[in-house]
Amino acid sequence: MSDIEAVIFDLDGCLVDSEVHSLEVLAAELADAGMGEMTVQLLRERFLGVSIAAIIDHAVQRSGQPRPDGFAERFEDRLFQRFRSRLRLIEGVPELLETLRARGIATAIATGSSVRRLAVTLDCVGLTDDFKGTGFSADQVARGKPAPDLFLLAANGLGVAPYRCAVMEDSPLGVAGAISAGMRPVGFVGGSHLDGMRDTHAARLRDAGAFTIRDDAAKMADALLDGAM
């Protein structure tokens, strides 16, 4: 019998297929702000799971340009316009959530995105009620991933001990944060942003400490709850 009582999800690239939109909009916004050439490929390979604030810090250092005022707000406004017409759930997520509900497993979200983005994203894909009161943002903690703070906040919100939590993550930073929190991370590589690099990214997640890897959200429950390899 599984000792897991809760599953904590990363949001972008795990529940919603948002990363491809985020990367494209971010690359365009950085270029428009005169922050130099940061391609979608570069952002995907080097900054997956990294906060917008940290990416801006890197771009400022790299370009030598002053920090652009209001960048994060402009980026989100542009991204949300796209989300409202194009954002979709990761295939298999409804089945996964139903399986967890049927087994009596508590669920939460721990996202490096802003509180605002979390709310808009859940509204766009119809998951607001599924995570009412159990969606947590890096805005709410002093240290984001790979620190354990966000995962511990989510576990506390659920009232579940960290060692009884499994985590679904698509970034090495998130995997590292889950381990630091004393949780069991399972890597996910099913998002469309990983097309053409799934094997490479899976290796990165394993190197970060992922217990196992899946590319089909509908088949995640066994890995999250039962420790299936």
Secondary structure, DSSP 8 states (H G I E B T S, - for coil): -----EEEE-SBTTTB--HHHHHHHHHHHHHHTT-----HHHHHHH-TT--HHHHHHHHHHHH-----TTHHHHHHHHHHHHHHHH--B-TTHHHHHHHHHHTT-EEEEEESS-HHHHHHHHHHHT-TGGGTT-EEEGGGSSS-TTSSHHHHHHHHHHT--GGGEEEEESSHHHHHHHHHTT-EEEEE--SGGGTT-HHHHHHHHHHHT-S-EES-GGGHHIIIII---
